[in-house]
Amino acid sequence: MSTSSVRLAGNISEISRAGLYSDRRERVTVSVEGAEPLYAELRLPNDQGWSVGQKVMVAIVPADSGEGWDSIT
């Protein structure tokens, strides 16, 4: 199994109100530059307090087989 990761630059392009979701959590849309053919946008809970226009780094790392993930950091 490869332990390499991919890092992509992105920015917060939109913030959705918490009331739009059943868990009442605000969401942000991360627009990722150069992500094709992957999804160019990710919608994530805004637990970090991000703001529109903020630059972010998206890291894609392989998961160990049989293990899930609990949070996004």
N, C-alpha and C positions, 0 to 999 in steps of 0.2 A: 504494500500500500504506500502511495506517495504521501509525504508529509508537507509538500509544497502548498502554498496558498496564493491566491490572486488578490491584489489590492487595486481598487478602482476609486477614482475621485468622484465626488458627487456633491449635491447641495440640497438643502431643504427647500422644496418648491411650493409646498402647500401645507396648511394645518387644518384639519377637520375638527369640528366641535365634538366634544365628548358625548353629547346627547344623541348623536347619530348611531351609536353602537350599543348593543345590549349590555356590554360590560361597563358602559359609562366612562370609557377611557378615550382621551384625545388621541388622534392619529396624525402622523406627519407623512408626507410623501417625499421620498428621497429620489431625486432624479440622478441617475448614474451615467457618467460620461464614458463612452466606449464600451458599453455593456453588451452590444449586439454580438451574438444572437440571443443572449440572455434578456430577461425583462429589463427594460431601461428605467423602470420605476419600481420602488418598493414602498409599501404602506406599512408603517410600524407604529406601535404605541409610543406616545411621546413621554415616556417616563424620565427622560434625560433633560427635559425642558428646552428642547431645541427651538430655534426661531427661523422664520422664513429668510432665505438667503444665506444661512449659515453653511459653511463648507464642511463636509464630512468625508471620512475615508470608509469605504466599504471593503471588508475583507471576507473572502470566500475561502473557507478551509474545509478539508475533508472531515467527515464525521466517522468515528469508530463504529464499525458495524455492531448492531445490537444495542447501541446507546442512543438515546434521544437527547434533546437539549431543552433546557428550562427557561432560558432568558436570552435576550439580545443585549450585548454590551457594546 
